Amino acid sequence: MTLSFFDQFASPSFLGLPLIVLALTLPWILYPQPSSQWVTNRLSTLQAWFINRFTQQLLLPLNQGGHKWALLFASLMVFLLTLNMMGLLPYTFTPTTQLSLNMGLAVPLWLATVIIGMRNQPTAALGHLLPEGTPTLLIPVLIIIETISLFIRPLALGVRLTANLTAGHLLIQLIATAAFVLAPLMPTVAFLTAALLFLLTLLEVAVAMIQAYVFVLLLSLYLQENV
């Protein structure tokens, strides 16, 4: 039976039970647990250095109130990065190619930043809807446009992550299928296609890391407007 290129994005199940829960739980098992020993192994040291540098870079423009989100942002970054990277392995499923999962992460976190702004500084939060010096005739139009752009933010977060990962996986599958079909017919062209596939895989590794970082970075910028 010929499978569609989009079958790789279908959520797997076993005995009628969805395995996406297992795919979401597995990343946390792969990371070492913190130890009370003074001397740790290299993996724990590398993990601590990465989280420390990422947190410093992300929270640098935020004030003291935004630093409470450091643990959430660092955990979300590690979680998304692991899911994206593991999805590039053969015979694996990438949960972050599901728009429902990405929207489930984007909407509550975006809404939390909006609620914090409305609670702590409602005047400044509502002031973003109307730029200073706007002509009187344009005030109703700009308020509508800024409100729509505000509510589009979580949709843009989820769609950006989903679209980039889905497009990359489709390109890898297309080029891999072409290399497999051309191997017995034109070995030279198949070799060049395989080389292109290798380069594309390296590009997808970079995209997986960048998209995880962009997702958390945009959330931190939304938080910066409201704290």
TORMI-162581 format. One line per field, with one value per residue: x, z, y of N, C-alpha, C, O in turn; residue in three letters. Coordinates in steps of 0.001 Angstrom, whole numbers, always signed. Layout:
nc1: c(X,...)
nc3: c(Z,...)
nc2: c(Y,...)
cac1: c(X,...)
cac3: c(Z,...)
cac2: c(Y,...)
cc1: c(X,...)
cc3: c(Z,...)
cc2: c(Y,...)
oc1: c(X,...)
oc3: c(Z,...)
oc2: c(Y,...)
residu: c(ala,...)
END
This chain:
nc1: c(+843,+569,+1848,+936,+2748,+2134,+1477,+3370,+2948,+773,-681,+689,-614,-1247,-2831,-5168,-4535,-3297,+31,+1246,+1414,+3434,+5530,+5713,+6506,+8923,+11265,+12033,+13124,+15573,+17415,+19975,+19569,+19668,+22493,+23780,+26473,+29725,+31448,+30498,+29396,+30378,+28195,+26152,+27367,+27576,+24867,+23979,+25530,+24520,+21785,+22126,+23431,+21514,+19324,+20333,+20739,+18124,+16601,+17784,+16795,+14545,+12783,+13003,+10632,+9980,+11802,+10803,+9801,+11857,+12438,+10273,+10590,+13134,+12669,+10703,+12145,+14141,+12467,+11040,+13245,+14322,+12180,+11995,+14534,+14613,+12638,+13886,+15152,+15253,+12192,+10642,+8338,+7235,+6003,+5703,+4955,+2281,-399,-2307,-1014,+1025,-509,-1761,+339,+1067,-1200,-2093,+260,+712,-1689,-1328,+724,-672,-2696,-1152,-121,-2520,-3277,-1135,-261,-2525,-3055,-738,-718,-3085,-2415,-771,-2443,-3015,-1025,+1084,+309,-1472,-3650,-6972,-9039,-8102,-8080,-10195,-9814,-7129,-7194,-8789,-7145,-4785,-5827,-6625,-4105,-2989,-4444,-3726,-1212,-739,-1615,+209,+2538,+2078,+1561,+3903,+5907,+4827,+4621,+7280,+8647,+7094,+7404,+10157,+10376,+8856,+10388,+12741,+11727,+10824,+13220,+14702,+13134,+13409,+16171,+16266,+14713,+16179,+18558,+19003,+18737,+20104,+22980,+24905,+23456,+21792,+23662,+24450,+21986,+21706,+23802,+22806,+20621,+21901,+23026,+20653,+19577,+21362,+20708,+18079,+18493,+19571,+17337,+15503,+16600,+16641,+13918,+12795,+14091,+13183,+10441,+10342,+11682,+9968,+7814,+9028,+9413,+6762,+6132,+7822,+6587,+4562,+5379)
nc3: c(+0,-860,+880,+2069,+1940,+4123,+6112,+8050,+9919,+11367,+14481,+16357,+17558,+19918,+20425,+20432,+22111,+22356,+21534,+21858,+24342,+25552,+23905,+24665,+27276,+27288,+26730,+29226,+30620,+29507,+30399,+32789,+36331,+38892,+41075,+44400,+44741,+44693,+42525,+39337,+36456,+32957,+31278,+32942,+33730,+31253,+30636,+32736,+32179,+29654,+30209,+32010,+30464,+28471,+29968,+31030,+28652,+27682,+29666,+29995,+28936,+30538,+33435,+37071,+37841,+35689,+35903,+37314,+35577,+34687,+35210,+33958,+31253,+30664,+31045,+29082,+26757,+26743,+26591,+24109,+22371,+22681,+21791,+19102,+18100,+18548,+16812,+14381,+14195,+12773,+12273,+14239,+16022,+15741,+18042,+17954,+15416,+15382,+15231,+17191,+19603,+19684,+19722,+22126,+23848,+23208,+23476,+26316,+27575,+26246,+26949,+29685,+29866,+28909,+30842,+33101,+32370,+32240,+34887,+36426,+35175,+33821,+32287,+30711,+29337,+27828,+26413,+24371,+22326,+21001,+19308,+20205,+19261,+17219,+14537,+14971,+13361,+12659,+14924,+15748,+13735,+14060,+16642,+16272,+14470,+15983,+18069,+16725,+15834,+18287,+19176,+17239,+17811,+19474,+17604,+15531,+16827,+17235,+14589,+13224,+14376,+13789,+10942,+10021,+10967,+9810,+7045,+6771,+7431,+5371,+3107,+3601,+3449,+781,-713,+207,-753,-3507,-3819,-3180,-5229,-7506,-7182,-8333,-11016,-11856,-10564,-10038,-9960,-7862,-5804,-5600,-4843,-2362,-1026,-1006,+637,+3056,+3644,+3884,+6111,+8095,+7991,+8919,+11535,+12558,+12140,+13872,+16374,+16254,+15949,+18351,+20071,+19059,+19591,+22425,+22768,+21581,+23325,+25600,+24749,+24518,+27193,+28152,+27331,+29157,+31777)
nc2: c(-1193,+2191,+4868,+8093,+11205,+12712,+10991,+10593,+12515,+11810,+11065,+8477,+5322,+2701,-256,+1186,+3273,+6531,+7397,+9791,+10880,+9400,+10222,+12873,+12645,+11317,+13023,+14192,+12091,+11668,+13509,+14239,+13935,+16492,+16640,+16340,+16314,+17784,+17570,+16952,+15024,+15394,+15777,+16774,+19144,+20477,+20730,+22406,+24683,+25439,+26018,+28093,+30099,+30491,+31419,+33812,+35288,+35460,+36724,+39148,+41703,+42013,+43228,+43004,+41763,+40103,+38059,+35977,+34195,+32652,+29910,+28654,+29453,+28389,+25638,+25206,+25798,+23771,+21564,+21890,+21961,+19386,+17765,+18612,+17877,+15114,+14324,+14234,+11847,+8518,+6702,+7932,+10080,+13397,+15465,+18236,+18902,+18953,+21062,+21472,+20825,+22776,+25130,+24683,+25136,+27762,+29518,+29545,+30563,+33009,+34273,+34445,+36363,+38599,+38879,+39425,+41925,+43438,+43331,+44400,+46807,+48331,+50661,+51100,+48684,+48777,+50997,+50166,+49578,+51876,+53929,+56715,+60058,+59572,+60404,+61801,+60783,+58294,+56791,+54861,+52894,+52100,+51057,+48794,+47364,+46962,+45459,+43133,+42279,+41720,+39478,+37712,+36904,+34463,+32561,+32967,+32131,+29341,+28425,+29120,+27474,+24931,+24972,+25347,+23048,+21017,+21524,+21077,+18327,+17223,+17936,+16473,+13849,+13797,+14188,+12001,+9888,+10354,+9879,+7154,+6028,+6755,+5422,+2692,+3392,+5804,+6046,+8069,+10502,+9805,+9666,+12364,+13404,+12177,+13426,+16031,+15527,+14986,+17509,+18953,+17734,+18583,+21280,+21139,+20355,+22701,+24367,+23154,+23774,+26583,+27280,+26419,+28184,+30667,+30511,+30647,+33043,+34981,+34782,+35820,+38442,+39280,+39154,+41118,+43458,+43681,+43770)
cac1: c(+0,+1327,+1554,+1033,+3853,+1647,+1204,+4357,+2486,-365,-323,+676,-1394,-990,-4012,-6155,-4065,-2372,+1403,+1805,+1723,+4773,+6487,+5885,+7119,+10263,+12417,+12487,+13879,+16896,+18316,+20436,+18977,+20659,+23166,+24308,+27926,+30445,+32009,+29508,+29921,+30456,+26863,+25455,+28019,+27175,+23453,+23874,+26088,+23601,+20596,+22544,+23667,+20249,+18501,+20905,+20485,+16697,+16025,+18562,+16007,+13391,+13033,+13038,+9382,+9971,+12727,+10069,+9493,+13100,+12326,+9306,+11174,+14224,+12079,+10033,+13177,+14730,+11413,+10833,+14477,+14447,+11155,+12350,+15706,+14275,+11804,+14718,+15647,+14392,+11086,+10181,+7201,+7512,+4747,+5607,+4346,+840,-815,-3065,-65,+1694,-1477,-1967,+1438,+1164,-2337,-2076,+1402,+422,-2770,-765,+1419,-1683,-3361,-204,-106,-3787,-3375,-93,-225,-3577,-2962,+321,-1110,-4062,-1779,-166,-3450,-3145,+264,+1039,+293,-2350,-4730,-8261,-9847,-7554,-8078,-10972,-9230,-5900,-7540,-9236,-5994,-3891,-6498,-6516,-2711,-2744,-5029,-3078,+97,-608,-1758,+1487,+3493,+1830,+1664,+5306,+6606,+4286,+4915,+8706,+9013,+6399,+8051,+11447,+10186,+8395,+11518,+13624,+11104,+10806,+14562,+15085,+12414,+14033,+17460,+16004,+14214,+17218,+19754,+19281,+18646,+21196,+23707,+25581,+22436,+21342,+24692,+24318,+20754,+21994,+24612,+21862,+19833,+22741,+23083,+19329,+19415,+22079,+19893,+16915,+18965,+19637,+15964,+14884,+17093,+16258,+12489,+12555,+14552,+12301,+9178,+10508,+12085,+8781,+7064,+9708,+9132,+5392,+6174,+8511,+5625,+3526,+5914)
cac3: c(+0,-960,+1972,+1760,+2598,+5355,+7118,+9128,+10916,+12093,+15837,+16451,+18645,+20169,+21062,+20590,+23034,+21676,+22046,+21950,+25756,+25749,+23208,+25439,+28561,+27107,+26836,+30599,+31110,+28897,+31017,+34118,+37488,+39661,+42126,+45520,+44758,+44228,+41225,+38526,+35176,+31920,+30740,+33875,+33647,+29991,+30750,+33617,+31471,+28592,+30796,+32612,+29406,+27809,+30870,+31079,+27378,+27478,+30683,+30119,+28782,+31428,+34766,+38130,+37877,+34649,+36208,+37895,+34487,+34220,+35245,+32930,+29922,+30477,+30884,+27781,+25732,+26729,+26165,+22662,+21675,+22681,+20904,+17714,+17712,+18509,+15652,+13199,+14193,+11976,+12910,+15412,+15814,+16240,+18542,+17659,+14095,+15594,+15535,+18442,+20715,+19704,+20185,+23548,+24570,+22914,+23950,+27760,+27952,+25761,+27766,+30999,+29760,+28777,+32139,+33985,+32002,+32635,+36341,+37029,+34580,+32789,+31392,+29731,+28502,+26852,+25596,+23176,+21269,+20327,+19320,+20547,+18128,+16150,+14179,+15563,+12447,+12554,+16223,+15759,+12843,+14651,+17802,+15737,+13886,+17059,+18804,+15907,+15872,+19617,+19257,+16253,+18318,+19782,+16363,+14824,+17547,+16957,+13156,+12821,+14784,+13047,+9508,+9765,+11175,+8816,+5748,+6790,+7379,+4026,+2183,+3848,+2913,-678,-1251,+500,-1710,-4813,-3816,-3183,-6546,-8513,-6914,-9361,-12375,-12071,-9276,-9806,-9532,-6535,-4841,-5409,-4081,-978,-444,-722,+1792,+4243,+3929,+4338,+7478,+8951,+8047,+9763,+12921,+12921,+12206,+15091,+17511,+16115,+16170,+19793,+20676,+18626,+20315,+23788,+22681,+21344,+24584,+26509,+24270,+24930,+28639,+28371,+27143,+30192,+33134)
cac2: c(+0,+3428,+5782,+9504,+11891,+13313,+9970,+10683,+13485,+11247,+10670,+7016,+4732,+1276,-845,+2246,+4306,+7450,+7368,+11142,+11119,+8835,+11074,+14107,+12327,+10767,+13951,+14455,+10947,+11659,+14475,+13807,+14587,+17260,+15887,+17141,+16207,+18971,+17259,+16258,+14556,+16422,+16038,+17664,+20457,+21088,+21097,+23570,+25844,+25834,+26643,+29364,+31073,+30789,+32227,+35155,+35958,+35680,+37595,+40386,+42936,+42036,+43754,+41995,+41015,+39088,+36977,+34857,+33268,+32030,+28454,+28240,+29640,+27431,+24301,+25160,+25759,+22426,+20633,+22034,+21598,+17931,+17204,+18896,+17109,+13692,+14084,+14028,+10468,+7620,+5972,+8669,+10978,+14738,+16061,+19663,+19116,+19013,+22439,+21484,+20867,+24077,+26116,+24422,+25776,+29192,+30313,+29840,+31395,+34363,+34826,+34781,+37652,+39657,+39047,+40103,+43341,+44065,+43406,+45223,+48146,+48316,+51823,+50852,+47550,+49257,+52026,+49565,+49500,+53167,+54636,+58135,+60959,+59091,+61352,+61455,+59982,+56944,+56108,+53605,+51891,+51576,+50222,+47494,+46671,+46536,+44382,+41921,+41828,+41158,+38143,+36849,+36499,+33021,+31801,+33046,+31281,+27931,+28122,+29229,+26256,+23800,+25068,+25160,+21651,+20194,+21709,+20406,+16880,+16871,+18024,+15330,+12643,+13877,+13973,+10624,+9032,+10526,+9181,+5714,+5639,+6966,+4608,+1669,+3934,+6751,+6075,+9350,+11463,+9381,+10067,+13812,+13624,+11794,+14509,+17115,+15107,+15174,+18945,+19373,+17242,+19527,+22495,+20882,+20384,+24123,+24881,+22631,+24552,+27990,+27434,+26323,+29437,+31765,+30369,+31162,+34447,+35798,+34832,+36755,+39801,+39588,+39410,+42387,+44541,+43691,+43791)
cc1: c(+882,+875,+1713,+2210,+3430,+1315,+2187,+3920,+1265,+98,-393,-144,-1057,-2146,-5067,-5739,-3084,-1005,+2023,+2143,+3110,+5837,+6732,+6592,+8578,+11389,+12926,+13291,+15319,+17886,+18722,+19778,+20042,+21208,+23682,+25829,+28563,+30982,+30979,+30151,+29830,+29080,+26079,+26047,+27617,+25714,+23291,+24414,+25131,+22382,+20943,+22741,+22365,+19376,+19019,+20593,+19022,+16139,+16769,+17714,+14829,+13769,+12925,+11766,+9319,+10893,+12032,+9739,+10721,+12979,+11380,+9904,+12294,+13688,+11407,+11046,+13784,+13721,+11210,+12068,+14634,+13425,+11521,+13531,+15402,+13396,+12592,+15301,+14727,+13354,+10661,+9023,+7519,+6220,+4587,+5192,+2826,+455,-1560,-2135,+591,+752,-1776,-857,+1407,+45,-2287,-921,+1217,-657,-2272,-19,+438,-2363,-2441,-142,-1364,-3895,-2380,-89,-1256,-3473,-1920,-45,-2123,-3477,-1108,-1157,-3583,-1810,+81,+1106,-571,-3409,-6087,-9092,-9373,-7623,-8931,-10354,-7993,-6187,-7986,-8048,-5064,-4513,-6411,-5093,-2354,-3253,-4430,-1751,+180,-763,-453,+2543,+3319,+2037,+3116,+6064,+6140,+4719,+6382,+9122,+8357,+7056,+9401,+11328,+9713,+9532,+12471,+13027,+11078,+12180,+15043,+14391,+13028,+15370,+17273,+15548,+15315,+18433,+19994,+19307,+19836,+21982,+24375,+24606,+21923,+22354,+24623,+23060,+20951,+22850,+23739,+21002,+20615,+22823,+21742,+19068,+20146,+21309,+18694,+17293,+19043,+18243,+15276,+15322,+16608,+14777,+12117,+12954,+13633,+10972,+9278,+10891,+10887,+7906,+7706,+9503,+7695,+5348,+6815,+7575,+4674,+4063,+6718)
cc3: c(+0,+129,+1507,+2500,+3943,+6426,+8278,+10226,+11692,+13464,+15965,+17644,+18732,+20987,+21350,+21521,+22307,+22345,+22145,+23398,+26078,+25093,+23961,+26761,+28417,+27242,+28249,+31166,+30626,+29602,+32412,+35229,+38244,+40819,+43190,+45606,+44193,+42816,+40459,+37224,+34132,+31366,+31639,+33838,+32375,+30030,+31609,+32931,+30403,+29158,+31394,+31554,+28702,+28675,+30952,+29800,+27220,+28426,+30833,+29938,+29744,+32776,+35796,+38182,+36841,+34929,+36867,+36840,+34019,+34170,+34160,+31534,+29659,+30266,+29527,+26643,+25622,+26206,+24648,+21873,+21596,+21757,+19437,+17242,+17620,+17306,+14369,+13138,+13360,+12851,+14220,+15005,+16456,+16734,+18159,+16217,+14186,+16005,+16855,+19653,+20814,+20157,+21670,+24415,+24410,+23566,+25458,+28171,+27466,+26616,+29152,+30949,+29647,+30120,+33127,+33669,+32416,+34146,+36932,+36494,+33459,+31821,+30310,+28796,+27440,+25943,+24355,+22020,+20484,+20398,+19589,+19280,+16967,+15818,+14678,+14661,+12368,+13855,+16214,+14903,+13464,+15866,+17337,+15204,+14979,+17895,+18040,+15938,+17223,+19709,+18222,+16786,+18679,+18548,+15579,+15500,+17167,+15500,+12707,+13166,+13980,+11587,+9215,+9926,+10147,+7451,+5691,+6694,+5992,+3015,+2362,+3255,+1384,-1272,-968,-443,-3102,-4885,-3866,-4558,-7607,-8333,-7967,-10789,-12710,-10778,-8997,-9306,-8134,-5459,-4560,-4600,-2617,-278,-104,+499,+3087,+4641,+4446,+5764,+8470,+9092,+8962,+11236,+13414,+13049,+13480,+16321,+17449,+16416,+17635,+20493,+20324,+19375,+21711,+23756,+22461,+22591,+25567,+26064,+24612,+26425,+28943,+28209,+28311,+31613,+33335)
cc2: c(+1249,+4399,+7220,+10116,+12476,+12274,+10028,+11647,+12991,+10768,+9149,+6543,+3248,+732,+227,+3364,+5225,+7450,+8758,+11493,+10586,+9702,+12383,+13863,+11929,+11787,+14167,+13299,+10991,+12575,+14015,+14608,+15377,+16442,+16839,+17085,+17471,+18770,+16430,+15797,+15670,+16766,+16987,+19074,+21194,+21536,+22343,+24825,+26348,+26569,+27996,+30440,+31471,+31699,+33655,+35938,+36334,+36730,+38911,+41636,+43052,+42631,+42627,+41163,+39907,+37921,+35791,+33798,+32495,+30514,+27947,+28348,+28621,+26022,+24158,+25082,+24362,+21410,+20688,+21607,+20079,+17286,+17415,+18045,+15618,+13362,+13882,+12624,+9587,+6920,+6626,+9571,+12309,+15373,+17522,+19941,+19162,+20429,+22508,+21553,+22237,+25195,+25924,+24979,+27294,+30002,+30560,+30749,+32836,+35025,+35207,+36107,+38808,+39923,+39753,+41591,+44067,+44225,+44409,+46651,+48226,+49493,+51596,+49706,+47969,+50334,+51474,+49494,+50798,+53905,+56125,+58989,+60516,+60140,+60856,+60548,+58537,+56154,+54836,+52503,+51269,+50700,+48838,+46700,+46141,+45415,+43070,+41383,+41218,+39726,+37182,+36296,+35011,+32141,+31811,+32181,+29816,+27569,+28182,+27956,+25052,+23826,+24802,+23704,+20748,+20315,+21009,+18900,+16431,+16920,+16846,+14056,+12647,+13570,+12556,+9648,+9132,+9798,+7669,+5232,+5740,+6064,+3528,+2217,+4823,+6906,+7421,+10412,+11106,+9764,+11561,+14153,+13262,+12841,+15714,+16787,+15284,+16642,+19461,+18907,+18146,+20834,+22306,+20816,+21827,+24721,+24411,+23422,+26000,+28181,+27305,+27620,+30595,+31711,+30985,+32638,+35363,+35878,+35810,+38213,+40216,+39888,+40754,+43580,+44695,+43657,+45081)
oc1: c(+1832,-309,+2540,+2626,+4273,+915,+1877,+4453,+777,+1149,-1449,-339,-640,-2411,-5760,-6497,-2129,-900,+3201,+3040,+3878,+6917,+7829,+7212,+9382,+12415,+14131,+14067,+16200,+19093,+17901,+19476,+21208,+20495,+23981,+26418,+27998,+30970,+30627,+31297,+29281,+28822,+25415,+25323,+27347,+25372,+22540,+23841,+24946,+21994,+20158,+22276,+22150,+18763,+18234,+20227,+18704,+15297,+16430,+17879,+14168,+14920,+12775,+11812,+8681,+10791,+12615,+9437,+10636,+13379,+11652,+9746,+12388,+14185,+11520,+10821,+13924,+14083,+11209,+11951,+15035,+13757,+11374,+13530,+15883,+13412,+12042,+15889,+13536,+13610,+10358,+8763,+8015,+5403,+3462,+5086,+2152,+935,-1454,-2428,+702,+1161,-2018,-1076,+1688,+304,-2430,-1098,+1531,-545,-2742,-113,+669,-2579,-2897,-112,-1294,-4538,-2729,+66,-899,-3776,-2170,+273,-2023,-3975,-891,-755,-4197,-1482,-943,+1855,-426,-4009,-6319,-9773,-10158,-7264,-8434,-10361,-7815,-5494,-7609,-7946,-4608,-3806,-6156,-4887,-1524,-2575,-4614,-1232,+1107,-123,-51,+3360,+4284,+2619,+3529,+6789,+6955,+5141,+6699,+9873,+8987,+7244,+9749,+12085,+10126,+9634,+12955,+13738,+11289,+12293,+15720,+15006,+13159,+15677,+18044,+15945,+15380,+19257,+21113,+19848,+20501,+21690,+24410,+24894,+21651,+21979,+24726,+23069,+20436,+22661,+23904,+20692,+20051,+22707,+21700,+18412,+19629,+21260,+18330,+16492,+18638,+17988,+14544,+14512,+16213,+14410,+11223,+12255,+13327,+10433,+8406,+10470,+10797,+7324,+7010,+9428,+7445,+4612,+6407,+7750,+4036,+3288,+7262)
oc3: c(+777,+271,+644,+3547,+4808,+7532,+9374,+11335,+12583,+13587,+15703,+18613,+17754,+22097,+22367,+21716,+21701,+23571,+22479,+23658,+26791,+25650,+23903,+27311,+29317,+27832,+28454,+32101,+31263,+29413,+33141,+35080,+38244,+41453,+42911,+46462,+43324,+42005,+40884,+36928,+34390,+31021,+31150,+33907,+32409,+29514,+31245,+33073,+30260,+28646,+31303,+31720,+28381,+28171,+30945,+29860,+26687,+28034,+31703,+30713,+29770,+33205,+35444,+38529,+37072,+34268,+36967,+37171,+33042,+33183,+33518,+30719,+28566,+29412,+28885,+25665,+24520,+25463,+23981,+20829,+20560,+21016,+18622,+16115,+16713,+16828,+13373,+12123,+13250,+14010,+15194,+13822,+17582,+15912,+18047,+15827,+13180,+17019,+17570,+20621,+21905,+20887,+22388,+25591,+25357,+24145,+25866,+29025,+28192,+26964,+29732,+31885,+30214,+30487,+33908,+34575,+32897,+34628,+37829,+37262,+32282,+30639,+29134,+27607,+26284,+24840,+23389,+20863,+19417,+21446,+19244,+18351,+15854,+16729,+14793,+15146,+12045,+13887,+16642,+15282,+13410,+16092,+17931,+15452,+14908,+18373,+18627,+16053,+17303,+20258,+18326,+16252,+18221,+18447,+15025,+14820,+16822,+15194,+11881,+12327,+13537,+11052,+8254,+9102,+9657,+6766,+4672,+5965,+5501,+2157,+1378,+2629,+761,-2218,-1805,-885,-3800,-5897,-4529,-5004,-8509,-9241,-8471,-11683,-13727,-9979,-7850,-8349,-7321,-4348,-3408,-3779,-1729,+906,+943,+1300,+4103,+5818,+5341,+6537,+9547,+10171,+9703,+12096,+14534,+13966,+14106,+17204,+18464,+17077,+18113,+21388,+21182,+19754,+22126,+24623,+23090,+22879,+26278,+26900,+24955,+26866,+29874,+28874,+28447,+32561,+34416)
oc2: c(+1342,+4703,+7514,+9621,+12712,+12637,+9563,+11608,+13686,+10139,+8574,+7277,+2628,+1194,+184,+4315,+4740,+7496,+8888,+12295,+11232,+9897,+12938,+14774,+12172,+11448,+14312,+13494,+10413,+12426,+13458,+15792,+14982,+15664,+17999,+17745,+18135,+19696,+15330,+16134,+16741,+17919,+17901,+20067,+22395,+22600,+23248,+25905,+27557,+27618,+28940,+31567,+32640,+32640,+34603,+37112,+37397,+37539,+39714,+42577,+44090,+42552,+41457,+39983,+38880,+36888,+34712,+32651,+31751,+29897,+26933,+27440,+28062,+25288,+23113,+24369,+23832,+20498,+19652,+20967,+19549,+16361,+16505,+17550,+14939,+12228,+13413,+12249,+9878,+6594,+5937,+9794,+12360,+15788,+18010,+21104,+19385,+20935,+23504,+22255,+22798,+26098,+26894,+25268,+28028,+31057,+31713,+31618,+33779,+36200,+36186,+36900,+39876,+41078,+40588,+42424,+45198,+45158,+45176,+47601,+48192,+49335,+51861,+49743,+47557,+50562,+52205,+49364,+50819,+54461,+56713,+58688,+61021,+60712,+59652,+59645,+57646,+54977,+53795,+51332,+50052,+49708,+47828,+45498,+45000,+44527,+42018,+40175,+40313,+38857,+35969,+35316,+34342,+31095,+30787,+31562,+29135,+26529,+27368,+27420,+24243,+22801,+24101,+23182,+19811,+19309,+20413,+18259,+15380,+16043,+16286,+13269,+11606,+12790,+11959,+8678,+8127,+9167,+6974,+4156,+4905,+5954,+3441,+1567,+4622,+7796,+7868,+11131,+11991,+10138,+11981,+15070,+13943,+13119,+16340,+17669,+15690,+16984,+20306,+19605,+18444,+21424,+23220,+21184,+22138,+25501,+25178,+23706,+26573,+29152,+28002,+28097,+31423,+32751,+31748,+33404,+36417,+36924,+36536,+39113,+41372,+40770,+41449,+44600,+45739,+43528,+45306)
residu: c(met,thr,leu,ser,phe,phe,asp,gln,phe,ala,ser,pro,ser,phe,leu,gly,leu,pro,leu,ile,val,leu,ala,leu,thr,leu,pro,trp,ile,leu,tyr,pro,gln,pro,ser,ser,gln,trp,val,thr,asn,arg,leu,ser,thr,leu,gln,ala,trp,phe,ile,asn,arg,phe,thr,gln,gln,leu,leu,leu,pro,leu,asn,gln,gly,gly,his,lys,trp,ala,leu,leu,phe,ala,ser,leu,met,val,phe,leu,leu,thr,leu,asn,met,met,gly,leu,leu,pro,tyr,thr,phe,thr,pro,thr,thr,gln,leu,ser,leu,asn,met,gly,leu,ala,val,pro,leu,trp,leu,ala,thr,val,ile,ile,gly,met,arg,asn,gln,pro,thr,ala,ala,leu,gly,his,leu,leu,pro,glu,gly,thr,pro,thr,leu,leu,ile,pro,val,leu,ile,ile,ile,glu,thr,ile,ser,leu,phe,ile,arg,pro,leu,ala,leu,gly,val,arg,leu,thr,ala,asn,leu,thr,ala,gly,his,leu,leu,ile,gln,leu,ile,ala,thr,ala,ala,phe,val,leu,ala,pro,leu,met,pro,thr,val,ala,phe,leu,thr,ala,ala,leu,leu,phe,leu,leu,thr,leu,leu,glu,val,ala,val,ala,met,ile,gln,ala,tyr,val,phe,val,leu,leu,leu,ser,leu,tyr,leu,gln,glu,asn,val)
END
